[in-house]
């Protein structure tokens, strides 16, 4: 280590060199997280913070998807650091969405599932989104509709159909997550989906599916015979 320099400078150089050599293969999760934190915290040993974040949230995905107010509860995490972590979640979501945009969603189903998992599986509160599709089942828009408590997001079926009309959408895919990790649809999920289908039917707006994103799996209403 160069005289007068804090020990973490040499550590940062070595970790960056290992990443450059291997592309990240072989690095522990906390080391990858350290590389992320280097950008926001230039003058501190961030290894303890990386380990604290993983201990609190469980894995890198959940660290980067955590809300800013949750992240800043951890000693050493400023609003700037929280923003940097959330940025990586947004980048991952947009990369996954690019695999779906411009393609017929029905024929790119595995890419769609990858996208909704990336976007929602790590969210700590329930979020509801609607994918609006054109006549060729290409993605017109992916719009956030509601965010709720740990187990509830308020959704208004008529507003969903009204938005579909405004976008000239021919079909929808409903998507929401269960922060508990269990993607099993609830009675409220089933009833809300039925309402959207019934309101859209006279207007020739089809609901292709309702996907419920859990921690490990995605439940499909269509595959479960619920629609």
C-alpha positions in Angstrom: 0.0 0.0 0.0 1.3 3.5 -0.9 2.4 5.5 2.1 -0.2 7.9 3.4 -3.1 6.3 1.5 -5.9 4.7 3.4 -6.0 0.9 3.1 -9.2 0.8 1.2 -7.6 2.5 -1.9 -5.5 -0.6 -2.6 -8.5 -2.8 -1.9 -10.6 -0.8 -4.5 -7.9 -1.1 -7.1 -7.6 -4.8 -6.5 -11.3 -5.4 -6.6 -11.7 -3.5 -9.8 -8.9 -5.4 -11.4 -10.5 -8.7 -10.4 -13.8 -7.6 -12.0 -12.0 -6.5 -15.2 -10.2 -9.8 -15.4 -13.2 -12.1 -14.7 -16.2 -10.0 -15.7 -17.4 -10.5 -12.1 -17.3 -14.3 -12.1 -16.1 -15.5 -8.8 -16.8 -12.3 -6.9 -19.0 -12.6 -3.8 -22.2 -10.7 -3.7 -20.8 -8.2 -1.1 -17.9 -7.5 -3.4 -20.2 -6.7 -6.3 -22.2 -4.5 -4.0 -18.9 -2.8 -3.0 -18.2 -1.9 -6.6 -21.6 -0.3 -6.8 -21.0 1.7 -3.6 -17.6 2.9 -4.7 -19.3 5.3 -7.1 -21.4 7.0 -4.3 -18.9 6.8 -1.4 -15.4 7.7 -2.6 -13.7 8.1 0.8 -14.5 5.2 2.9 -14.1 1.4 3.4 -17.5 0.2 2.1 -17.1 -3.5 2.7 -18.9 -3.4 6.2 -21.7 -1.4 4.6 -22.1 -3.9 1.8 -22.3 -6.7 4.2 -24.8 -4.8 6.4 -27.1 -4.2 3.4 -27.1 -7.8 2.4 -27.8 -8.9 6.0 -30.8 -6.5 6.2 -32.3 -7.2 2.8 -31.1 -10.6 1.8 -29.6 -10.3 -1.6 -28.4 -7.7 -4.2 -31.8 -7.7 -6.0 -33.6 -6.7 -2.8 -31.0 -4.2 -1.8 -31.3 -2.3 -5.1 -35.1 -2.6 -5.2 -35.6 -1.3 -1.6 -37.3 2.0 -1.1 -35.0 5.0 -0.3 -36.6 5.4 3.1 -35.7 1.7 3.9 -32.2 2.0 2.6 -31.4 5.2 4.6 -32.4 3.4 7.8 -29.0 1.6 7.5 -26.2 3.5 9.1 -23.9 4.9 6.4 -26.6 5.0 3.6 -27.3 8.6 2.5 -30.0 9.7 0.0 -27.2 9.8 -2.6 -26.3 6.2 -1.9 -29.9 5.1 -2.0 -30.3 6.8 -5.3 -27.3 5.0 -6.7 -28.6 1.6 -5.6 -32.1 2.2 -7.0 -30.4 3.3 -10.3 -29.1 -0.3 -10.8 -32.6 -1.7 -10.3 -34.0 0.7 -12.9 -31.2 -0.2 -15.4 -31.9 -4.0 -14.9 -35.6 -3.4 -15.4 -35.1 -1.4 -18.6 -32.7 -4.0 -20.1 -35.3 -6.7 -19.5 -38.1 -4.5 -21.0 -36.1 -4.0 -24.2 -36.4 -7.8 -24.8 -40.2 -7.3 -24.9 -40.7 -3.9 -26.6 -41.6 -4.1 -30.3 -42.3 -7.8 -30.2 -45.5 -9.8 -30.0 -45.7 -10.4 -26.3 -47.6 -13.6 -26.7 -44.7 -15.1 -28.7 -42.1 -13.7 -26.4 -43.6 -15.1 -23.2 -40.3 -16.1 -21.5 -38.9 -12.6 -22.1 -42.1 -11.1 -20.6 -41.8 -13.3 -17.5 -38.2 -12.3 -17.1 -39.2 -8.7 -17.4 -42.0 -8.8 -14.8 -39.8 -10.7 -12.4 -37.0 -8.2 -12.7 -39.4 -5.3 -12.3 -41.4 -6.6 -9.3 -40.1 -9.7 -7.5 -38.0 -7.7 -5.1 -40.5 -4.9 -4.3 -41.3 -4.6 -0.6 -44.8 -3.3 -1.2 -47.5 -4.5 -3.5 -47.4 -2.8 -6.9 -49.9 -3.1 -9.8 -49.0 -2.5 -13.4 -50.9 -2.9 -16.7 -49.3 -3.9 -20.0 -51.3 -2.4 -22.8 -51.0 -4.2 -26.2 -51.9 -3.2 -29.8 -53.8 -5.4 -32.3 -50.6 -7.4 -33.0 -50.1 -7.9 -29.3 -47.0 -5.6 -29.2 -46.4 -3.6 -26.1 -47.9 -0.1 -26.4 -47.2 0.9 -22.8 -46.3 -0.5 -19.4 -48.0 1.7 -16.8 -47.8 1.8 -13.1 -51.4 1.9 -11.7 -51.2 1.6 -7.9 -48.9 1.0 -5.0 -50.1 -0.1 -1.6 -49.2 -1.6 1.7 -47.3 -4.9 2.1 -50.4 -6.8 0.9 -52.8 -4.5 -0.8 -52.7 -2.0 -3.8 -56.0 -0.2 -4.6 -57.0 -0.9 -8.2 -60.0 0.5 -10.2 -61.1 -1.7 -13.1 -63.0 1.1 -14.9 -59.9 3.3 -14.9 -57.8 0.6 -16.4 -60.3 0.2 -19.3 -60.6 4.0 -19.7 -56.8 4.1 -20.1 -56.9 1.3 -22.6 -59.3 3.2 -24.7 -57.1 6.3 -24.5 -54.1 4.3 -25.8 -56.2 2.5 -28.4 -55.1 -0.8 -26.9 -56.8 -4.0 -28.0 -55.6 -6.2 -25.1 -54.2 -6.1 -21.6 -52.0 -8.1 -19.3 -52.4 -7.3 -15.7 -49.4 -7.7 -13.4 -48.8 -7.3 -9.7 -46.6 -8.7 -7.0 -47.0 -10.4 -3.7 -44.3 -9.1 -1.3 -44.9 -12.2 0.9 -43.2 -14.2 -1.8 -46.2 -16.5 -2.4 -47.8 -15.8 -5.9 -51.0 -17.6 -5.2 -53.9 -15.3 -6.3 -56.2 -14.0 -3.6 -60.0 -13.9 -3.8 -59.6 -10.1 -4.2 -57.2 -10.6 -7.2 -59.7 -13.0 -8.8 -62.6 -10.7 -8.4 -60.8 -7.6 -9.6 -59.6 -9.5 -12.7 -63.2 -10.7 -13.4 -64.4 -7.1 -13.3 -61.7 -5.9 -15.7 -62.7 -8.7 -18.1 -66.4 -7.9 -17.9 -65.9 -4.2 -18.4 -63.6 -4.6 -21.4 -65.6 -7.3 -23.2 -68.3 -5.0 -24.8 -65.5 -2.8 -26.0 -63.5 -5.7 -27.5 -60.6 -5.2 -25.1 -59.2 -8.6 -24.2 -57.4 -9.5 -21.0 -54.8 -12.0 -22.0 -53.6 -12.9 -18.5 -53.1 -11.7 -15.0 -49.6 -12.4 -13.7 -48.8 -12.5 -10.0 -45.1 -12.2 -9.2 -43.7 -13.9 -6.2 -40.2 -14.3 -4.9 -39.4 -17.4 -6.9 -42.3 -17.9 -9.3 -44.9 -16.1 -11.4 -48.5 -17.4 -11.2 -50.6 -17.1 -14.4 -54.3 -16.8 -14.1 -54.7 -18.4 -17.5 -52.5 -21.4 -16.6 -54.4 -21.8 -13.3 -57.7 -21.8 -15.1 -58.9 -18.7 -13.4 -60.0 -16.9 -16.6 
